[in-house]
Amino acid sequence: MGTFEKGRVCVKNFGREKGAKCVVVNILDENFVEVLCKDRKKRRKCNRRHLVPTEEMMAIGSDEEAAKALA
């Protein structure tokens, strides 16, 4: 489960945000992470099974900087 670390860029593969890029900003437990999606300015809790990690990493500053970098 080491593929989901802070700053990892992922693609959501389930739900209403399917296909959207997001970045992991916090690890909550073994099943859930907190993500910041490209089109939303609010952090969301997301199941790890609903994410596909990419090879991209991002330095996490503020939420606004992360949202701009995803765009």
PyMOL Python script that loads the backbone (N, CA, C, O; Angstrom):
from pymol import cmd

cmd.read_pdbstr("""\
ATOM      1  N   MET A   1       0.808  -1.186   0.000  1.00  0.00           N
ATOM      2  CA  MET A   1       0.000   0.000   0.000  1.00  0.00           C
ATOM      3  C   MET A   1       0.854   1.254   0.000  1.00  0.00           C
ATOM      4  O   MET A   1       0.369   2.323   0.371  1.00  0.00           O
ATOM      5  N   GLY A   2       2.090   1.156  -0.399  1.00  0.00           N
ATOM      6  CA  GLY A   2       2.965   2.310  -0.401  1.00  0.00           C
ATOM      7  C   GLY A   2       2.788   3.208  -1.603  1.00  0.00           C
ATOM      8  O   GLY A   2       3.454   4.239  -1.700  1.00  0.00           O
ATOM      9  N   THR A   3       1.908   2.848  -2.524  1.00  0.00           N
ATOM     10  CA  THR A   3       1.722   3.674  -3.713  1.00  0.00           C
ATOM     11  C   THR A   3       0.938   4.939  -3.421  1.00  0.00           C
ATOM     12  O   THR A   3       0.988   5.879  -4.214  1.00  0.00           O
ATOM     13  N   PHE A   4       0.217   4.997  -2.315  1.00  0.00           N
ATOM     14  CA  PHE A   4      -0.573   6.164  -1.970  1.00  0.00           C
ATOM     15  C   PHE A   4       0.132   6.949  -0.867  1.00  0.00           C
ATOM     16  O   PHE A   4      -0.128   6.738   0.318  1.00  0.00           O
ATOM     17  N   GLU A   5       1.021   7.850  -1.264  1.00  0.00           N
ATOM     18  CA  GLU A   5       1.652   8.731  -0.298  1.00  0.00           C
ATOM     19  C   GLU A   5       1.237  10.170  -0.598  1.00  0.00           C
ATOM     20  O   GLU A   5       0.680  10.457  -1.657  1.00  0.00           O
ATOM     21  N   LYS A   6       1.506  11.048   0.321  1.00  0.00           N
ATOM     22  CA  LYS A   6       1.128  12.450   0.135  1.00  0.00           C
ATOM     23  C   LYS A   6       1.813  13.002  -1.102  1.00  0.00           C
ATOM     24  O   LYS A   6       3.017  12.830  -1.292  1.00  0.00           O
ATOM     25  N   GLY A   7       1.028  13.667  -1.941  1.00  0.00           N
ATOM     26  CA  GLY A   7       1.562  14.253  -3.157  1.00  0.00           C
ATOM     27  C   GLY A   7       1.389  13.393  -4.395  1.00  0.00           C
ATOM     28  O   GLY A   7       1.702  13.847  -5.496  1.00  0.00           O
ATOM     29  N   ARG A   8       0.903  12.174  -4.257  1.00  0.00           N
ATOM     30  CA  ARG A   8       0.699  11.276  -5.399  1.00  0.00           C
ATOM     31  C   ARG A   8      -0.501  11.742  -6.204  1.00  0.00           C
ATOM     32  O   ARG A   8      -1.580  11.948  -5.648  1.00  0.00           O
ATOM     33  N   VAL A   9      -0.324  11.911  -7.512  1.00  0.00           N
ATOM     34  CA  VAL A   9      -1.419  12.274  -8.402  1.00  0.00           C
ATOM     35  C   VAL A   9      -2.124  10.990  -8.818  1.00  0.00           C
ATOM     36  O   VAL A   9      -1.476  10.018  -9.207  1.00  0.00           O
ATOM     37  N   CYS A  10      -3.462  10.988  -8.736  1.00  0.00           N
ATOM     38  CA  CYS A  10      -4.281   9.817  -9.047  1.00  0.00           C
ATOM     39  C   CYS A  10      -5.406  10.214  -9.989  1.00  0.00           C
ATOM     40  O   CYS A  10      -5.689  11.396 -10.184  1.00  0.00           O
ATOM     41  N   VAL A  11      -6.040   9.205 -10.568  1.00  0.00           N
ATOM     42  CA  VAL A  11      -7.229   9.396 -11.387  1.00  0.00           C
ATOM     43  C   VAL A  11      -8.358   8.614 -10.733  1.00  0.00           C
ATOM     44  O   VAL A  11      -8.195   7.443 -10.389  1.00  0.00           O
ATOM     45  N   LYS A  12      -9.505   9.267 -10.563  1.00  0.00           N
ATOM     46  CA  LYS A  12     -10.655   8.599  -9.958  1.00  0.00           C
ATOM     47  C   LYS A  12     -11.321   7.727 -11.006  1.00  0.00           C
ATOM     48  O   LYS A  12     -11.535   8.164 -12.137  1.00  0.00           O
ATOM     49  N   ASN A  13     -11.653   6.480 -10.632  1.00  0.00           N
ATOM     50  CA  ASN A  13     -12.258   5.571 -11.594  1.00  0.00           C
ATOM     51  C   ASN A  13     -13.672   5.144 -11.216  1.00  0.00           C
ATOM     52  O   ASN A  13     -14.239   4.258 -11.855  1.00  0.00           O
ATOM     53  N   PHE A  14     -14.252   5.765 -10.178  1.00  0.00           N
ATOM     54  CA  PHE A  14     -15.630   5.500  -9.781  1.00  0.00           C
ATOM     55  C   PHE A  14     -16.274   6.803  -9.330  1.00  0.00           C
ATOM     56  O   PHE A  14     -15.580   7.756  -8.975  1.00  0.00           O
ATOM     57  N   GLY A  15     -17.585   6.840  -9.344  1.00  0.00           N
ATOM     58  CA  GLY A  15     -18.319   7.974  -8.802  1.00  0.00           C
ATOM     59  C   GLY A  15     -18.561   9.074  -9.799  1.00  0.00           C
ATOM     60  O   GLY A  15     -18.258   8.940 -10.985  1.00  0.00           O
ATOM     61  N   ARG A  16     -19.119  10.178  -9.301  1.00  0.00           N
ATOM     62  CA  ARG A  16     -19.475  11.290 -10.189  1.00  0.00           C
ATOM     63  C   ARG A  16     -18.262  12.025 -10.729  1.00  0.00           C
ATOM     64  O   ARG A  16     -18.367  12.742 -11.724  1.00  0.00           O
ATOM     65  N   GLU A  17     -17.117  11.860 -10.092  1.00  0.00           N
ATOM     66  CA  GLU A  17     -15.889  12.508 -10.558  1.00  0.00           C
ATOM     67  C   GLU A  17     -15.008  11.544 -11.351  1.00  0.00           C
ATOM     68  O   GLU A  17     -13.795  11.738 -11.430  1.00  0.00           O
ATOM     69  N   LYS A  18     -15.595  10.530 -11.926  1.00  0.00           N
ATOM     70  CA  LYS A  18     -14.852   9.520 -12.680  1.00  0.00           C
ATOM     71  C   LYS A  18     -14.039  10.184 -13.786  1.00  0.00           C
ATOM     72  O   LYS A  18     -14.561  10.984 -14.563  1.00  0.00           O
ATOM     73  N   GLY A  19     -12.762   9.843 -13.845  1.00  0.00           N
ATOM     74  CA  GLY A  19     -11.872  10.389 -14.859  1.00  0.00           C
ATOM     75  C   GLY A  19     -11.147  11.657 -14.437  1.00  0.00           C
ATOM     76  O   GLY A  19     -10.266  12.127 -15.156  1.00  0.00           O
ATOM     77  N   ALA A  20     -11.498  12.219 -13.288  1.00  0.00           N
ATOM     78  CA  ALA A  20     -10.878  13.456 -12.825  1.00  0.00           C
ATOM     79  C   ALA A  20      -9.541  13.169 -12.150  1.00  0.00           C
ATOM     80  O   ALA A  20      -9.385  12.164 -11.456  1.00  0.00           O
ATOM     81  N   LYS A  21      -8.583  14.062 -12.363  1.00  0.00           N
ATOM     82  CA  LYS A  21      -7.304  13.955 -11.684  1.00  0.00           C
ATOM     83  C   LYS A  21      -7.433  14.538 -10.290  1.00  0.00           C
ATOM     84  O   LYS A  21      -8.161  15.507 -10.070  1.00  0.00           O
ATOM     85  N   CYS A  22      -6.716  13.934  -9.349  1.00  0.00           N
ATOM     86  CA  CYS A  22      -6.710  14.438  -7.985  1.00  0.00           C
ATOM     87  C   CYS A  22      -5.346  14.149  -7.374  1.00  0.00           C
ATOM     88  O   CYS A  22      -4.563  13.364  -7.908  1.00  0.00           O
ATOM     89  N   VAL A  23      -5.082  14.788  -6.258  1.00  0.00           N
ATOM     90  CA  VAL A  23      -3.818  14.582  -5.550  1.00  0.00           C
ATOM     91  C   VAL A  23      -4.129  14.182  -4.110  1.00  0.00           C
ATOM     92  O   VAL A  23      -5.043  14.726  -3.490  1.00  0.00           O
ATOM     93  N   VAL A  24      -3.365  13.234  -3.587  1.00  0.00           N
ATOM     94  CA  VAL A  24      -3.534  12.765  -2.209  1.00  0.00           C
ATOM     95  C   VAL A  24      -2.901  13.800  -1.288  1.00  0.00           C
ATOM     96  O   VAL A  24      -1.717  14.112  -1.414  1.00  0.00           O
ATOM     97  N   VAL A  25      -3.705  14.336  -0.353  1.00  0.00           N
ATOM     98  CA  VAL A  25      -3.194  15.344   0.573  1.00  0.00           C
ATOM     99  C   VAL A  25      -3.064  14.807   2.000  1.00  0.00           C
ATOM    100  O   VAL A  25      -2.365  15.403   2.820  1.00  0.00           O
ATOM    101  N   ASN A  26      -3.730  13.689   2.306  1.00  0.00           N
ATOM    102  CA  ASN A  26      -3.647  13.125   3.645  1.00  0.00           C
ATOM    103  C   ASN A  26      -4.032  11.648   3.588  1.00  0.00           C
ATOM    104  O   ASN A  26      -4.904  11.262   2.810  1.00  0.00           O
ATOM    105  N   ILE A  27      -3.391  10.834   4.400  1.00  0.00           N
ATOM    106  CA  ILE A  27      -3.728   9.418   4.507  1.00  0.00           C
ATOM    107  C   ILE A  27      -4.498   9.237   5.809  1.00  0.00           C
ATOM    108  O   ILE A  27      -3.969   9.496   6.890  1.00  0.00           O
ATOM    109  N   LEU A  28      -5.752   8.790   5.704  1.00  0.00           N
ATOM    110  CA  LEU A  28      -6.616   8.670   6.879  1.00  0.00           C
ATOM    111  C   LEU A  28      -6.455   7.332   7.581  1.00  0.00           C
ATOM    112  O   LEU A  28      -6.269   7.296   8.797  1.00  0.00           O
ATOM    113  N   ASP A  29      -6.523   6.233   6.840  1.00  0.00           N
ATOM    114  CA  ASP A  29      -6.291   4.895   7.391  1.00  0.00           C
ATOM    115  C   ASP A  29      -5.935   3.968   6.242  1.00  0.00           C
ATOM    116  O   ASP A  29      -5.593   4.434   5.155  1.00  0.00           O
ATOM    117  N   GLU A  30      -6.011   2.651   6.469  1.00  0.00           N
ATOM    118  CA  GLU A  30      -5.587   1.711   5.423  1.00  0.00           C
ATOM    119  C   GLU A  30      -6.533   1.660   4.237  1.00  0.00           C
ATOM    120  O   GLU A  30      -6.155   1.140   3.187  1.00  0.00           O
ATOM    121  N   ASN A  31      -7.752   2.180   4.362  1.00  0.00           N
ATOM    122  CA  ASN A  31      -8.718   2.136   3.263  1.00  0.00           C
ATOM    123  C   ASN A  31      -9.048   3.490   2.654  1.00  0.00           C
ATOM    124  O   ASN A  31      -9.511   3.551   1.516  1.00  0.00           O
ATOM    125  N   PHE A  32      -8.823   4.566   3.376  1.00  0.00           N
ATOM    126  CA  PHE A  32      -9.257   5.879   2.908  1.00  0.00           C
ATOM    127  C   PHE A  32      -8.122   6.892   2.890  1.00  0.00           C
ATOM    128  O   PHE A  32      -7.228   6.866   3.735  1.00  0.00           O
ATOM    129  N   VAL A  33      -8.179   7.784   1.907  1.00  0.00           N
ATOM    130  CA  VAL A  33      -7.260   8.909   1.809  1.00  0.00           C
ATOM    131  C   VAL A  33      -8.088  10.175   1.598  1.00  0.00           C
ATOM    132  O   VAL A  33      -9.260  10.108   1.230  1.00  0.00           O
ATOM    133  N   GLU A  34      -7.477  11.302   1.830  1.00  0.00           N
ATOM    134  CA  GLU A  34      -8.120  12.583   1.586  1.00  0.00           C
ATOM    135  C   GLU A  34      -7.505  13.150   0.312  1.00  0.00           C
ATOM    136  O   GLU A  34      -6.283  13.242   0.198  1.00  0.00           O
ATOM    137  N   VAL A  35      -8.349  13.530  -0.644  1.00  0.00           N
ATOM    138  CA  VAL A  35      -7.867  14.003  -1.944  1.00  0.00           C
ATOM    139  C   VAL A  35      -8.399  15.391  -2.237  1.00  0.00           C
ATOM    140  O   VAL A  35      -9.409  15.827  -1.685  1.00  0.00           O
ATOM    141  N   LEU A  36      -7.689  16.070  -3.121  1.00  0.00           N
ATOM    142  CA  LEU A  36      -8.117  17.355  -3.647  1.00  0.00           C
ATOM    143  C   LEU A  36      -8.217  17.180  -5.155  1.00  0.00           C
ATOM    144  O   LEU A  36      -7.216  16.933  -5.828  1.00  0.00           O
ATOM    145  N   CYS A  37      -9.445  17.310  -5.687  1.00  0.00           N
ATOM    146  CA  CYS A  37      -9.682  17.079  -7.107  1.00  0.00           C
ATOM    147  C   CYS A  37      -9.481  18.349  -7.924  1.00  0.00           C
ATOM    148  O   CYS A  37      -9.488  19.461  -7.397  1.00  0.00           O
ATOM    149  N   LYS A  38      -9.306  18.153  -9.205  1.00  0.00           N
ATOM    150  CA  LYS A  38      -9.019  19.250 -10.123  1.00  0.00           C
ATOM    151  C   LYS A  38     -10.124  20.292 -10.156  1.00  0.00           C
ATOM    152  O   LYS A  38      -9.830  21.487 -10.111  1.00  0.00           O
ATOM    153  N   ASP A  39     -11.375  19.886 -10.231  1.00  0.00           N
ATOM    154  CA  ASP A  39     -12.478  20.823 -10.412  1.00  0.00           C
ATOM    155  C   ASP A  39     -13.107  21.289  -9.109  1.00  0.00           C
ATOM    156  O   ASP A  39     -13.976  22.161  -9.135  1.00  0.00           O
ATOM    157  N   ARG A  40     -12.702  20.743  -7.977  1.00  0.00           N
ATOM    158  CA  ARG A  40     -13.298  21.116  -6.693  1.00  0.00           C
ATOM    159  C   ARG A  40     -12.239  21.759  -5.811  1.00  0.00           C
ATOM    160  O   ARG A  40     -11.059  21.420  -5.899  1.00  0.00           O
ATOM    161  N   LYS A  41     -12.653  22.671  -4.976  1.00  0.00           N
ATOM    162  CA  LYS A  41     -11.705  23.357  -4.101  1.00  0.00           C
ATOM    163  C   LYS A  41     -11.725  22.788  -2.686  1.00  0.00           C
ATOM    164  O   LYS A  41     -11.017  23.278  -1.807  1.00  0.00           O
ATOM    165  N   LYS A  42     -12.531  21.762  -2.469  1.00  0.00           N
ATOM    166  CA  LYS A  42     -12.702  21.192  -1.147  1.00  0.00           C
ATOM    167  C   LYS A  42     -12.077  19.799  -1.088  1.00  0.00           C
ATOM    168  O   LYS A  42     -12.187  19.025  -2.039  1.00  0.00           O
ATOM    169  N   ARG A  43     -11.431  19.488   0.013  1.00  0.00           N
ATOM    170  CA  ARG A  43     -10.867  18.144   0.202  1.00  0.00           C
ATOM    171  C   ARG A  43     -11.993  17.148   0.394  1.00  0.00           C
ATOM    172  O   ARG A  43     -13.032  17.470   0.969  1.00  0.00           O
ATOM    173  N   ARG A  44     -11.775  15.930  -0.097  1.00  0.00           N
ATOM    174  CA  ARG A  44     -12.801  14.891   0.020  1.00  0.00           C
ATOM    175  C   ARG A  44     -12.162  13.596   0.486  1.00  0.00           C
ATOM    176  O   ARG A  44     -11.011  13.301   0.166  1.00  0.00           O
ATOM    177  N   LYS A  45     -12.926  12.836   1.243  1.00  0.00           N
ATOM    178  CA  LYS A  45     -12.507  11.500   1.668  1.00  0.00           C
ATOM    179  C   LYS A  45     -12.800  10.550   0.519  1.00  0.00           C
ATOM    180  O   LYS A  45     -13.878  10.604  -0.072  1.00  0.00           O
ATOM    181  N   CYS A  46     -11.846   9.676   0.197  1.00  0.00           N
ATOM    182  CA  CYS A  46     -12.008   8.780  -0.946  1.00  0.00           C
ATOM    183  C   CYS A  46     -11.434   7.411  -0.604  1.00  0.00           C
ATOM    184  O   CYS A  46     -10.384   7.304   0.029  1.00  0.00           O
ATOM    185  N   ASN A  47     -12.137   6.372  -1.032  1.00  0.00           N
ATOM    186  CA  ASN A  47     -11.668   5.008  -0.861  1.00  0.00           C
ATOM    187  C   ASN A  47     -10.490   4.766  -1.809  1.00  0.00           C
ATOM    188  O   ASN A  47     -10.523   5.200  -2.960  1.00  0.00           O
ATOM    189  N   ARG A  48      -9.470   4.087  -1.338  1.00  0.00           N
ATOM    190  CA  ARG A  48      -8.294   3.806  -2.178  1.00  0.00           C
ATOM    191  C   ARG A  48      -8.636   2.948  -3.389  1.00  0.00           C
ATOM    192  O   ARG A  48      -7.977   3.047  -4.424  1.00  0.00           O
ATOM    193  N   ARG A  49      -9.661   2.107  -3.267  1.00  0.00           N
ATOM    194  CA  ARG A  49     -10.045   1.255  -4.398  1.00  0.00           C
ATOM    195  C   ARG A  49     -10.650   2.061  -5.541  1.00  0.00           C
ATOM    196  O   ARG A  49     -10.753   1.562  -6.661  1.00  0.00           O
ATOM    197  N   HIS A  50     -11.048   3.292  -5.274  1.00  0.00           N
ATOM    198  CA  HIS A  50     -11.641   4.138  -6.303  1.00  0.00           C
ATOM    199  C   HIS A  50     -10.609   5.007  -7.010  1.00  0.00           C
ATOM    200  O   HIS A  50     -10.970   5.841  -7.841  1.00  0.00           O
ATOM    201  N   LEU A  51      -9.328   4.822  -6.692  1.00  0.00           N
ATOM    202  CA  LEU A  51      -8.261   5.631  -7.274  1.00  0.00           C
ATOM    203  C   LEU A  51      -7.265   4.763  -8.031  1.00  0.00           C
ATOM    204  O   LEU A  51      -6.968   3.636  -7.638  1.00  0.00           O
ATOM    205  N   VAL A  52      -6.761   5.316  -9.121  1.00  0.00           N
ATOM    206  CA  VAL A  52      -5.683   4.680  -9.870  1.00  0.00           C
ATOM    207  C   VAL A  52      -4.477   5.605  -9.772  1.00  0.00           C
ATOM    208  O   VAL A  52      -4.505   6.702 -10.331  1.00  0.00           O
ATOM    209  N   PRO A  53      -3.411   5.190  -9.072  1.00  0.00           N
ATOM    210  CA  PRO A  53      -2.250   6.070  -8.932  1.00  0.00           C
ATOM    211  C   PRO A  53      -1.488   6.202 -10.242  1.00  0.00           C
ATOM    212  O   PRO A  53      -1.398   5.252 -11.020  1.00  0.00           O
ATOM    213  N   THR A  54      -0.945   7.381 -10.474  1.00  0.00           N
ATOM    214  CA  THR A  54      -0.086   7.610 -11.635  1.00  0.00           C
ATOM    215  C   THR A  54       1.355   7.696 -11.134  1.00  0.00           C
ATOM    216  O   THR A  54       1.606   7.597  -9.932  1.00  0.00           O
ATOM    217  N   GLU A  55       2.287   7.878 -12.047  1.00  0.00           N
ATOM    218  CA  GLU A  55       3.688   7.997 -11.661  1.00  0.00           C
ATOM    219  C   GLU A  55       4.038   9.414 -11.222  1.00  0.00           C
ATOM    220  O   GLU A  55       5.132   9.650 -10.708  1.00  0.00           O
ATOM    221  N   GLU A  56       3.124  10.355 -11.419  1.00  0.00           N
ATOM    222  CA  GLU A  56       3.383  11.753 -11.090  1.00  0.00           C
ATOM    223  C   GLU A  56       3.342  11.989  -9.584  1.00  0.00           C
ATOM    224  O   GLU A  56       2.529  11.398  -8.873  1.00  0.00           O
ATOM    225  N   MET A  57       4.221  12.851  -9.115  1.00  0.00           N
ATOM    226  CA  MET A  57       4.226  13.302  -7.732  1.00  0.00           C
ATOM    227  C   MET A  57       4.148  14.822  -7.748  1.00  0.00           C
ATOM    228  O   MET A  57       4.543  15.465  -8.720  1.00  0.00           O
ATOM    229  N   MET A  58       3.634  15.388  -6.660  1.00  0.00           N
ATOM    230  CA  MET A  58       3.464  16.828  -6.586  1.00  0.00           C
ATOM    231  C   MET A  58       3.853  17.278  -5.181  1.00  0.00           C
ATOM    232  O   MET A  58       3.519  16.624  -4.193  1.00  0.00           O
ATOM    233  N   ALA A  59       4.561  18.401  -5.105  1.00  0.00           N
ATOM    234  CA  ALA A  59       4.869  18.976  -3.799  1.00  0.00           C
ATOM    235  C   ALA A  59       3.610  19.651  -3.289  1.00  0.00           C
ATOM    236  O   ALA A  59       3.018  20.480  -3.981  1.00  0.00           O
ATOM    237  N   ILE A  60       3.201  19.298  -2.083  1.00  0.00           N
ATOM    238  CA  ILE A  60       1.971  19.833  -1.512  1.00  0.00           C
ATOM    239  C   ILE A  60       2.296  21.104  -0.733  1.00  0.00           C
ATOM    240  O   ILE A  60       3.028  21.071   0.257  1.00  0.00           O
ATOM    241  N   GLY A  61       1.743  22.220  -1.192  1.00  0.00           N
ATOM    242  CA  GLY A  61       1.810  23.485  -0.455  1.00  0.00           C
ATOM    243  C   GLY A  61       0.436  23.762   0.083  1.00  0.00           C
ATOM    244  O   GLY A  61      -0.050  23.045   0.958  1.00  0.00           O
ATOM    245  N   SER A  62      -0.192  24.787  -0.424  1.00  0.00           N
ATOM    246  CA  SER A  62      -1.575  25.074  -0.035  1.00  0.00           C
ATOM    247  C   SER A  62      -2.522  24.371  -1.010  1.00  0.00           C
ATOM    248  O   SER A  62      -2.095  23.896  -2.062  1.00  0.00           O
ATOM    249  N   ASP A  63      -3.794  24.309  -0.660  1.00  0.00           N
ATOM    250  CA  ASP A  63      -4.789  23.681  -1.518  1.00  0.00           C
ATOM    251  C   ASP A  63      -4.944  24.425  -2.830  1.00  0.00           C
ATOM    252  O   ASP A  63      -5.175  23.803  -3.867  1.00  0.00           O
ATOM    253  N   GLU A  64      -4.822  25.759  -2.805  1.00  0.00           N
ATOM    254  CA  GLU A  64      -4.961  26.559  -4.027  1.00  0.00           C
ATOM    255  C   GLU A  64      -3.829  26.256  -5.009  1.00  0.00           C
ATOM    256  O   GLU A  64      -4.061  26.155  -6.214  1.00  0.00           O
ATOM    257  N   GLU A  65      -2.604  26.112  -4.496  1.00  0.00           N
ATOM    258  CA  GLU A  65      -1.458  25.797  -5.348  1.00  0.00           C
ATOM    259  C   GLU A  65      -1.628  24.416  -5.979  1.00  0.00           C
ATOM    260  O   GLU A  65      -1.321  24.233  -7.157  1.00  0.00           O
ATOM    261  N   ALA A  66      -2.112  23.452  -5.211  1.00  0.00           N
ATOM    262  CA  ALA A  66      -2.303  22.110  -5.728  1.00  0.00           C
ATOM    263  C   ALA A  66      -3.383  22.097  -6.799  1.00  0.00           C
ATOM    264  O   ALA A  66      -3.230  21.413  -7.811  1.00  0.00           O
ATOM    265  N   ALA A  67      -4.478  22.839  -6.601  1.00  0.00           N
ATOM    266  CA  ALA A  67      -5.555  22.899  -7.586  1.00  0.00           C
ATOM    267  C   ALA A  67      -5.074  23.540  -8.888  1.00  0.00           C
ATOM    268  O   ALA A  67      -5.454  23.094  -9.970  1.00  0.00           O
ATOM    269  N   LYS A  68      -4.246  24.576  -8.796  1.00  0.00           N
ATOM    270  CA  LYS A  68      -3.711  25.223  -9.992  1.00  0.00           C
ATOM    271  C   LYS A  68      -2.768  24.274 -10.743  1.00  0.00           C
ATOM    272  O   LYS A  68      -2.779  24.236 -11.973  1.00  0.00           O
ATOM    273  N   ALA A  69      -1.961  23.517 -10.010  1.00  0.00           N
ATOM    274  CA  ALA A  69      -1.005  22.607 -10.633  1.00  0.00           C
ATOM    275  C   ALA A  69      -1.717  21.451 -11.347  1.00  0.00           C
ATOM    276  O   ALA A  69      -1.209  20.943 -12.346  1.00  0.00           O
ATOM    277  N   LEU A  70      -2.880  21.034 -10.850  1.00  0.00           N
ATOM    278  CA  LEU A  70      -3.641  19.965 -11.487  1.00  0.00           C
ATOM    279  C   LEU A  70      -4.310  20.419 -12.776  1.00  0.00           C
ATOM    280  O   LEU A  70      -4.558  19.605 -13.666  1.00  0.00           O
ATOM    281  N   ALA A  71      -4.601  21.698 -12.884  1.00  0.00           N
ATOM    282  CA  ALA A  71      -5.339  22.226 -14.051  1.00  0.00           C
ATOM    283  C   ALA A  71      -4.538  22.182 -15.315  1.00  0.00           C
ATOM    284  O   ALA A  71      -5.024  22.590 -16.370  1.00  0.00           O
TER     285      ALA A  71
END
""", "prot")
cmd.dss("prot")
cmd.show_as("cartoon", "prot")
cmd.util.cbc("prot")
cmd.orient("prot")
